[in-house]
Amino acid sequence: MSPFVPGISVRIEGRGDGPLAGLTFAAKDLFDVAGQPTGGGNPDWARQNPVPTRNAWAVQALLDAGATLIGKTITDEVSLGILGENAFEGTPLNPAAPGHVPGGSSSGSASAVAQGLCDTALGTDTGGSVRVPASFCGLYGIRPTHGRLNLEGMLPQAPTSDTAGWFARDAATFARVSKTLLSEAIPDTLPTRLIIATDAFGFAEPATAAALEPLLRRLMRLIPDTTHELMAPSGLSVWGRAQRVLQPIEAWNTFREWVERDNPRFAFSVAKSLALGSMSSEADRGWAELMRREARGRMRYLLPPGTILAIPTTPFPAPKAGLPLPALTPLRDQILCLCAQGGLAGHPQVSIPGASVEGHPVGLSLIAARGADALLIRTALALEHTA
Amino acid sequence: MSPFVPGISVRIEGRGDGPLAGLTFAAKDLFDVAGQPTGGGNPDWARQNPVPTRNAWAVQALLDAGATLIGKTITDEVSLGILGENAFEGTPLNPAAPGHVPGGSSSGSASAVAQGLCDTALGTDTGGSVRVPASFCGLYGIRPTHGRLNLEGMLPQAPTSDTAGWFARDAATFARVSKTLLSEAIPDTLPTRLIIATDAFGFAEPATAAALEPLLRRLMRLIPDTTHELMAPSGLSVWGRAQRVLQPIEAWNTFREWVERDNPRFAFSVAKSLALGSMSSEADRGWAELMRREARGRMRYLLPPGTILAIPTTPFPAPKAGLPLPALTPLRDQILCLCAQGGLAGHPQVSIPGASVEGHPVGLSLIAARGADALLIRTALALEHTA
C-alpha cells in the first residue's frame, strides 16, 4: 500500500544550493503545504479549514535549505494511533516487515523513507508517533525537545506533548536534516555518561532486549561511564496510565468543536479514544497531572547535561497488520509504557536502527537533557561509525 | 436527498393477485433482499456477510401478498440513531418539513413513503425507529408487539427490543399491509376504554401537546370511557435512562465481534454509543433490568384487553437537519423518554398523523395490550373516518 495520501499529488523544488540540496522529503498530512488541503488522515477534517496558503514552518525550513518536497503521507486519523492502520486511507507498507504494521501515527512518512521513495520525511510525535514507526521500520527517528521547534502550520493533537520529528535511513542524512531543523551544529563531543534503564529493558520482550544487546555494547564502548538504573521507579505502567489519561483529554479539547459540530466519521478505536477523553473525571486528570510532575522531576534528575539514557524504543517489533482490537489494545498499551516519558517529560529522544528480531527491526532509543537534541545526533553518528 | 441506498437498484414484482396487488413497497437496508448486499447503513457492514440468497421474512411476506419491491432505503448506521442523519449515505428528505430531519433510524423508508415513491415501506423499531420518523414525516407507522413477527433476515440490534414495522400515508393502505404482516383480520369493534397519559402529554412541548388536542378529542368521541393517568409513575426520564443503559449493552453484544475484528468506520456519535455499551457496569445493568421489570408490570396493569393508551409519539416535531451534537443529544434523550416504554415493555404502538406545529407534523400514538396490534389499526381506521 502506498505511503502517500490518495488523491494528493505535490512536488515543490527546494531552493538552490542550501545545505540540503539534492535531498527529497515527504510531509505527514498533518503539515500544511500551501495549495493542498491538510487532511489529517480523516475524510471529514479537510473541510474544516480553508486550503492553507502557507507552508508549515518545518516544511518551509526544509525547502529553504534546498530539499525538495515530493509528497504528503498517510497518518493515523488526527494522529490518534500508534500502529499505522488507517481505516480510510489504508496501511502503508512496512518494507522491513511486509504484512506487519509500519507503526504510527507517522506511518506514511516512515514507510516512504524506508522504501527509499525520499531521503527524509516529517512526522509528528505526541505519544510515540515518530519513535514507534522508526523502531518498526528500521529507521533513524527523532522526537525533539518539547517546545523547541516552531509548530506553526502543524495540526495539533495534545499540545503539552506535541512535537514535530523526522526520519532518515542513515546517520549522515539524519544529521544533515537535524542540523537544519534544530538550527544547531552537531557537537564534536560525545556524552560523558550512559544510563541503561533496567526497568525498560526488563519490560521489553526478552528477544527484543537480547537483540538490542550488541548495539548497547557498542554504545558502552563509546561511553565507558555506564550505570544501570530504574527510569520510572513508580512504574512504567503508571507513567503509561498518566499519559493515557492526559492525552485523550487534550485531544478532546483540540477536536471537540469539530466533533460536536460535524459528528465526523472515525474508525471505532479512534472515536472511542476521543469519547474516553470527553468523559474523563477531574480526579483522574488531577492524579495524572501529579504523576506528570513526578515524571518530569525524575527525568530531569536522571539526565543532567552530558548524560544519556538508553531504552528499547518499543517492547517488540512490528505486530502483524489486521489484528483484531482485543489483540491490538494490550500491544498499544505496552508500547505506551515505554513511550509515555516523552509525552510526559518532553526530553529529546532518538531511535537508532540496527537490531532485529527474526528479521524485523527494533530500535534502540537514546534520551538526553532537554535541549540536548544535537548530542543525541552526535551519538547516533558515532555509533554508526563503530558498526 | 434520495431515500434510497446509493448504488443499490432493485425491483421485484409481487406475486399475481394477492391482497396487496398493485401496491409498491421499499425495505430498510437492514432487511435481506436476495442477491443484494445488506448494508445496514454502514460502509463496513456489508463485507461481514455473504450477499443474502433469501429474502427476509417480511420482504417475502409482502411479495407473496402481491406488493412490488422498488428499492432499499437508507437507515441510521446499524439502526443506532433516532434522527435519520447518516454520515456516509446522507439524510433522506423529509417532504413534510424540508430542511428538518426525517427521523430515524428508518429514515429512508419514511421518506420514500412520505414522498409518494411507494405505498408502504418496511422499517425496524428498537428504541423508536419507526415511531419517530412516522411522527416527523406525518405518516401512519406501527411498532408491533415485541416477538410477534418473524425477524428472519433482519439485521438485529438489541434483540429484547427489536421489532419490524411499516409506514403508510393513509389508514386504508396501512390496514391492508398490517392485515398481511400481522396475519390477522382487523376487528370490527373499537377499544372500550381510553387512557390519556398525563405525564407524556405534560412532557411534550406545549405547542405539540396543543396540536394533538383535536385528534385526542376525536378519539374521545369514539371511545367515551376515557380516563387520565400517569403512564410512568417512576418517571419517563427514569424509563428513558433504563432503555439508554440496556440498548447499548445489547447493541455492543450484537456488534462486538465485528467491531473488535474490523475496527469499522462510524460517525462519532454511533461509535460513542457502542463504546458506552462496551463499558457499562454490572450495577447499571442490574438496575436497568429491574426498572424494565417495573415498566412491564405498569404497562400490563394499564392495558388490559380492550384498553388503549394515548401519548404524543414525540415531544416535538422534526428538529432542523445538521444541528451540532450538543444540541442534538438532549433532543434525542427527550424523544427516548416517550419511546422507551416500547423497547422496555414490548407493547404494540401505532403513530397516527394529522397534527402539526407550524406546518411540521407530529404524531399521536396509541398503545394496546400485547398482541392487540389489530385493535390499534381498527382505531386508526375509525379515527380517519371521523376526520
Interface residues (C-beta under 8 A of the other chain):
Chain A: D44 E85 A87 F88 V259 E260 R261 D262 N263 P264 R265 F266 A267 F268 S269 A271 K272 L274 A275 L276 P324 L325 P326
Chain B: D44 E85 A87 F88 V259 E260 R261 D262 N263 P264 R265 F266 A267 F268 S269 A271 K272 L274 A275 L276 P324 L325 P326
